Amino acid sequence: MENDNEMSHIEGRLTHSQKAVLWGFLTGNTPDLIALLSLDGRVIWASQSSFEFFKDISESFTTQPVFDKIHPEDRNRVVMEFSKIGQETKKVFGPVSFRLLSPESTWLTVETTAYDLTDNPEINAILSVTRDVTSRHVALLELAESEGRYRRLVERSPEPMAVYKESSIVYANPAALRLIGATSLDQLKQTLIIDLVHPDDRELANIAFEPVDKGGEMHPIEIRLLSLDAQVIHVEVIGIPIVYDGEPGVQLVIRDITDTKQAKAALEYQALHDPLTGLPNRALFVDRVSQALLRSQKSKSRIIVLLADIDRFKIINDSLNHSVGDQILVAVAQRIKACFRPSDTVARFGGDEFVILCDEADELTSLGSLGDRLIKSLDEPIVINNEPYHISLSVGIAESTERTLLADDIIRNADAAMNRAKDRGRRRYVIMDETSGFESAGRLQLESALRQGINKGELRAHFQPVVDATTGRAIGVEALVRWQREHGLESPATFIPVAEDSGLIVPIGTWMLAEALRNAKEWESLPDIKKPFKVSVNLSPRQFLDTSLIDTVKDIVEGSNLDFTKTRLVLEVTESTLMADPEEAVTILKAFNDMGVSIAIDDFGTGYSSFTYLKKFPVESVKIDRSFIIGLGQDKDDEAIVTAVIQVANTLKLDVIAEGVETEQQLKRLSELGCSTIQGFYFSRPVPANVVEDVITVTLPIEEQ
């Protein structure tokens, strides 16, 4: 009421003539069509703009109802709305939109608002104000059509699209619903968009969404989404600021790149992994070693590289079909991997070579324990199609130092150590000595001098008697190679490893065999030696692997013209050499037996012979390694091992020879244990051929036991 009174007060300040002038000015200058209408719709009065609009000042303009000019489809609706005037308490009706016929016979869209002034006795009419909104209507129609086309495009788009406002999802097209595993929009509405992002990618997503949330530009990003059933989906996302339902929001256009990612990952995996075993390949291994070396330089930690090669795999693969060979490779890979920590890298270099990287290896035990663990991982045979295959490894071990900067350096060291392990007889490990190195100048010089010494005839044959401890008589000798240099005899411990590594051990062994048999032929005429007299010659692991070995031995034996009733040739082979490939070893040993050559297992007890194979090997005797003889009478473990070896040998009806006997106490204990054949410094050191006759033709002193 206060406002009405205030308005009345303001109007009361205008004179009647002022009001008339003001009304005339307003109605004459407004583009809106203003008219006073009777309740039946006839024009009582119309503004100048109305006459100008209709271009009609005839009597019919005021006598005919305006309803006749309304589009037939809209007429009833407008008439019904107009008829409410006078029947309802409200005084304002509309606005009502309808189509009106123009003087050009076109339909215009207008919007009319009607005011009920029938209760005013001075007017008693309906005041209508009509505005031409055709252009706005057309614009709205075009906008609606455009929005419809856009919505249909979004709805039918194969690309997932979604809209979020204030971080919550308000819309998702069918493609987006399928992507996320939803059956309806209700499952996603009000869900925070960030909740659909993989936890590990949320920080990245928040950073990327921030500019577009503020109406700016968002660059495409790759992130992972989580479907409603927790499946990981790789997507590329771009955001566009939009107005949605009259409020600012963000439309996301999403591209599913899961298949692309998986295909790329598969290609990368194939490029960096061995297709047979699934292990990392050379390229990936070298990269990991390089990264480990960089870390070790900073942390001052150490890394270890082991290189393992399957012994005689070519023979295995060639004798079997490649399918079996592949199964063996897979089984070996599994055995090797089981030996190491999950953080270590086990890789296949190709062929039958495997490499292992032990990063941050300070916590690991000794290098030797790693090598031993790897060797023993194949103690049990690999069974393929119910057939057992006895496989062994030769292992090289290298450790990083402050000077190790390149992956190739430490891998090359491990490879050199592995080759040395093979030269020493296989099924063993060798640790690279980083201080001196296998290829040090001193070692190369020694190898060169040894080659020259062989050519110049500097090799010498020395012989150590093998004695019957009960009689004191020499029953044979073991031939041992010596190198006579200008400064004196070179220690075998110095040049034998060089000969093994370089391969010179093969020609040295051949010379030694021929020289031993040459001397043995001369001893056949001695009347005072036991007949047949046994001459033992060592076969190195590398010699045993030489494919020409059997023919070489046969030629030397036949060329020596030995009388086997007077002389017996005994070839000594280490236990580990035989067990590297037991089946092949049996074949080779039988070939020697066929030519009248006996076999002794050297260093017995240091390897891993099973009784099964010991029975299969066509051998005559076993030699107990000197490392067990040293502790006799003092070390219970040594004594237990010696006792066991003697008992096993007796059971299998094999002769037993104890090496390295140096004291009377050792001799006495061996006799008590039942070992009657002795070799060692207690009786004689190895002596030259021109001296050995003085030893083998006499009875050595044996005290009463």
ZIJO-V610980 format. One record per residue. SS is DSSP state (helix for helix, strand for strand, loop for the rest). D_FIRST is the distance of its C-alpha to the first C-alpha in whole Angstrom. Layout:
ss = (SS & SS)
d_first = (D_FIRST & D_FIRST)
//
This chain:
ss = (loop & helix & helix & helix & helix & helix & helix & helix & helix & helix & helix & loop & loop & loop & loop & helix & helix & helix & helix & helix & helix & helix & helix & helix & helix & helix & helix & helix & helix & loop & loop & loop & strand & strand & strand & strand & strand & loop & loop & loop & loop & strand & strand & strand & strand & strand & loop & helix & helix & helix & helix & helix & helix & helix & loop & loop & loop & loop & loop & helix & helix & helix & helix & loop & strand & helix & helix & helix & helix & strand & loop & helix & helix & helix & helix & helix & helix & helix & helix & helix & helix & helix & helix & loop & loop & loop & loop & loop & loop & loop & loop & strand & strand & strand & strand & strand & strand & strand & strand & strand & strand & loop & loop & loop & loop & loop & strand & strand & strand & strand & strand & strand & strand & strand & strand & strand & loop & loop & loop & loop & loop & loop & loop & loop & loop & strand & strand & strand & strand & strand & strand & strand & loop & helix & helix & helix & helix & helix & helix & helix & helix & helix & helix & helix & helix & helix & helix & helix & helix & helix & helix & helix & helix & helix & helix & helix & loop & loop & loop & strand & strand & strand & strand & strand & strand & loop & loop & strand & strand & strand & strand & strand & loop & helix & helix & helix & helix & helix & helix & helix & loop & loop & loop & loop & helix & helix & helix & loop & loop & loop & loop & strand & helix & helix & helix & helix & strand & loop & helix & helix & helix & helix & helix & helix & helix & helix & helix & helix & helix & helix & helix & helix & helix & loop & loop & loop & loop & loop & loop & loop & strand & strand & strand & strand & strand & strand & loop & loop & loop & loop & loop & strand & strand & strand & strand & strand & strand & strand & strand & strand & strand & strand & strand & strand & loop & loop & strand & strand & strand & strand & strand & strand & strand & strand & strand & strand & loop & helix & helix & helix & helix & helix & helix & helix & helix & helix & helix & helix & helix & helix & helix & helix & strand & loop & loop & loop & loop & loop & loop & strand & loop & helix & helix & helix & helix & helix & helix & helix & helix & helix & helix & helix & helix & helix & helix & helix & helix & helix & helix & loop & loop & loop & loop & strand & strand & strand & strand & strand & strand & strand & loop & loop & helix & helix & helix & helix & helix & helix & helix & loop & loop & helix & helix & helix & helix & helix & helix & helix & helix & helix & helix & helix & helix & helix & helix & helix & helix & helix & loop & loop & loop & loop & loop & loop & strand & strand & strand & strand & strand & strand & loop & loop & strand & strand & strand & strand & strand & strand & loop & loop & helix & helix & helix & loop & loop & loop & helix & helix & helix & helix & helix & helix & helix & helix & helix & helix & loop & loop & loop & loop & loop & strand & strand & strand & loop & loop & strand & strand & strand & loop & loop & loop & strand & strand & strand & strand & strand & strand & strand & loop & loop & loop & loop & loop & loop & loop & helix & helix & helix & helix & helix & helix & helix & helix & helix & helix & helix & helix & helix & helix & helix & helix & helix & loop & loop & loop & loop & strand & strand & strand & strand & loop & loop & loop & loop & loop & loop & loop & loop & loop & helix & helix & helix & helix & helix & helix & helix & helix & helix & helix & helix & helix & helix & helix & helix & loop & loop & loop & strand & strand & strand & strand & strand & strand & strand & strand & strand & strand & loop & loop & loop & loop & strand & strand & strand & strand & strand & strand & strand & strand & strand & strand & strand & strand & strand & loop & loop & strand & strand & strand & loop & helix & helix & helix & helix & helix & helix & helix & helix & helix & helix & helix & loop & helix & helix & helix & helix & helix & helix & helix & helix & helix & helix & helix & helix & helix & helix & helix & helix & helix & helix & helix & helix & loop & loop & loop & loop & loop & loop & loop & loop & loop & strand & strand & strand & strand & strand & strand & loop & loop & helix & helix & helix & helix & helix & loop & loop & loop & helix & helix & helix & helix & helix & helix & helix & helix & helix & helix & helix & helix & loop & loop & loop & loop & loop & loop & strand & strand & strand & strand & strand & strand & strand & strand & helix & helix & helix & helix & helix & helix & loop & helix & helix & helix & helix & helix & helix & helix & helix & helix & helix & helix & helix & helix & loop & loop & loop & strand & strand & strand & strand & strand & strand & strand & loop & loop & loop & loop & loop & loop & helix & helix & helix & helix & helix & helix & loop & loop & loop & loop & strand & strand & strand & strand & loop & helix & helix & helix & helix & loop & loop & loop & loop & loop & loop & helix & helix & helix & helix & helix & helix & helix & helix & helix & helix & helix & helix & helix & helix & helix & helix & loop & loop & loop & strand & strand & strand & strand & loop & loop & loop & loop & loop & helix & helix & helix & helix & helix & helix & helix & helix & helix & helix & loop & loop & loop & strand & strand & loop & loop & loop & loop & loop & loop & loop & loop & strand & strand & helix & helix & helix & helix & helix & helix & helix & helix & loop & loop & strand & loop & loop & loop & loop & loop & loop)
d_first = (0 & 4 & 5 & 5 & 6 & 8 & 10 & 10 & 12 & 14 & 15 & 16 & 19 & 21 & 23 & 24 & 27 & 25 & 23 & 26 & 28 & 25 & 25 & 29 & 29 & 27 & 29 & 32 & 32 & 30 & 33 & 30 & 31 & 28 & 29 & 28 & 29 & 30 & 30 & 33 & 33 & 35 & 33 & 32 & 31 & 32 & 32 & 35 & 35 & 35 & 38 & 40 & 39 & 41 & 43 & 43 & 42 & 44 & 43 & 43 & 40 & 38 & 40 & 40 & 37 & 36 & 37 & 41 & 41 & 39 & 42 & 43 & 43 & 39 & 38 & 38 & 35 & 33 & 34 & 33 & 30 & 29 & 30 & 27 & 24 & 24 & 25 & 22 & 18 & 18 & 17 & 19 & 23 & 25 & 26 & 29 & 33 & 36 & 39 & 39 & 42 & 43 & 45 & 48 & 48 & 46 & 44 & 41 & 38 & 34 & 31 & 29 & 25 & 24 & 20 & 20 & 20 & 22 & 19 & 19 & 22 & 23 & 23 & 24 & 25 & 25 & 24 & 26 & 26 & 30 & 31 & 35 & 35 & 39 & 40 & 38 & 39 & 42 & 42 & 40 & 43 & 45 & 44 & 43 & 47 & 48 & 46 & 48 & 51 & 51 & 50 & 53 & 55 & 54 & 54 & 58 & 59 & 62 & 61 & 58 & 55 & 52 & 49 & 47 & 44 & 44 & 47 & 47 & 48 & 46 & 48 & 52 & 54 & 57 & 59 & 58 & 57 & 61 & 62 & 60 & 61 & 58 & 57 & 54 & 51 & 49 & 52 & 51 & 48 & 46 & 50 & 50 & 52 & 55 & 56 & 57 & 60 & 63 & 63 & 65 & 63 & 60 & 60 & 61 & 58 & 56 & 57 & 57 & 54 & 52 & 52 & 51 & 48 & 47 & 47 & 51 & 54 & 56 & 60 & 61 & 63 & 65 & 64 & 65 & 62 & 63 & 62 & 61 & 64 & 65 & 67 & 67 & 66 & 67 & 64 & 64 & 60 & 58 & 54 & 52 & 48 & 46 & 42 & 42 & 39 & 37 & 38 & 41 & 44 & 48 & 50 & 54 & 57 & 60 & 63 & 66 & 69 & 70 & 73 & 74 & 74 & 76 & 78 & 78 & 79 & 82 & 83 & 83 & 85 & 87 & 88 & 88 & 90 & 93 & 93 & 95 & 94 & 91 & 92 & 91 & 93 & 95 & 92 & 89 & 92 & 93 & 89 & 89 & 92 & 91 & 87 & 89 & 91 & 89 & 87 & 90 & 91 & 88 & 88 & 92 & 92 & 95 & 95 & 97 & 98 & 101 & 103 & 104 & 106 & 108 & 111 & 113 & 110 & 112 & 115 & 112 & 110 & 113 & 115 & 112 & 110 & 107 & 104 & 106 & 106 & 102 & 102 & 104 & 102 & 98 & 100 & 101 & 98 & 96 & 99 & 99 & 95 & 95 & 97 & 94 & 91 & 88 & 87 & 90 & 91 & 94 & 94 & 97 & 99 & 100 & 104 & 105 & 103 & 100 & 98 & 96 & 94 & 94 & 91 & 90 & 94 & 94 & 93 & 96 & 100 & 103 & 103 & 106 & 104 & 102 & 105 & 106 & 103 & 103 & 107 & 107 & 104 & 106 & 109 & 108 & 109 & 106 & 106 & 106 & 107 & 108 & 111 & 111 & 111 & 112 & 110 & 110 & 108 & 109 & 107 & 106 & 104 & 103 & 101 & 99 & 100 & 98 & 100 & 99 & 96 & 96 & 96 & 99 & 101 & 100 & 101 & 104 & 105 & 104 & 106 & 109 & 109 & 109 & 112 & 114 & 113 & 114 & 117 & 118 & 118 & 115 & 112 & 112 & 109 & 110 & 108 & 108 & 109 & 107 & 109 & 112 & 111 & 113 & 114 & 114 & 117 & 120 & 119 & 120 & 123 & 124 & 124 & 125 & 128 & 129 & 129 & 132 & 133 & 134 & 135 & 138 & 139 & 137 & 136 & 138 & 139 & 139 & 140 & 139 & 141 & 140 & 142 & 143 & 143 & 145 & 148 & 147 & 148 & 146 & 145 & 143 & 141 & 137 & 137 & 135 & 134 & 134 & 134 & 137 & 135 & 137 & 136 & 136 & 135 & 131 & 129 & 128 & 125 & 124 & 126 & 125 & 121 & 122 & 124 & 122 & 119 & 120 & 122 & 126 & 126 & 127 & 130 & 131 & 131 & 133 & 136 & 136 & 137 & 140 & 141 & 141 & 143 & 145 & 146 & 146 & 149 & 151 & 150 & 152 & 155 & 155 & 157 & 155 & 151 & 150 & 150 & 148 & 146 & 142 & 141 & 137 & 135 & 131 & 129 & 125 & 122 & 122 & 126 & 125 & 122 & 124 & 125 & 129 & 129 & 131 & 134 & 134 & 135 & 138 & 139 & 140 & 141 & 143 & 144 & 145 & 148 & 147 & 149 & 147 & 150 & 150 & 146 & 143 & 140 & 137 & 133 & 131 & 127 & 124 & 122 & 119 & 120 & 121 & 118 & 116 & 117 & 119 & 120 & 121 & 123 & 125 & 126 & 128 & 129 & 131 & 132 & 134 & 136 & 137 & 139 & 140 & 138 & 136 & 133 & 132 & 128 & 127 & 125 & 125 & 122 & 120 & 118 & 116 & 119 & 119 & 122 & 121 & 122 & 124 & 126 & 126 & 127 & 131 & 131 & 134 & 133 & 130 & 130 & 128 & 126 & 127 & 124 & 125 & 128 & 127 & 126 & 129 & 130 & 127 & 123 & 123 & 121 & 123 & 126 & 124 & 123 & 127 & 128 & 125 & 127 & 130 & 130 & 128 & 130 & 133 & 131 & 131 & 135 & 134 & 136 & 134 & 134 & 133 & 132 & 132 & 134 & 135 & 136 & 139 & 136 & 134 & 137 & 138 & 135 & 135 & 138 & 137 & 134 & 136 & 136 & 139 & 139 & 138 & 137 & 136 & 137 & 139 & 142 & 141 & 139 & 139 & 142 & 143 & 145 & 148 & 148 & 146 & 150 & 151 & 148 & 148 & 152 & 152 & 151 & 148 & 149 & 147 & 147 & 147 & 144)
//
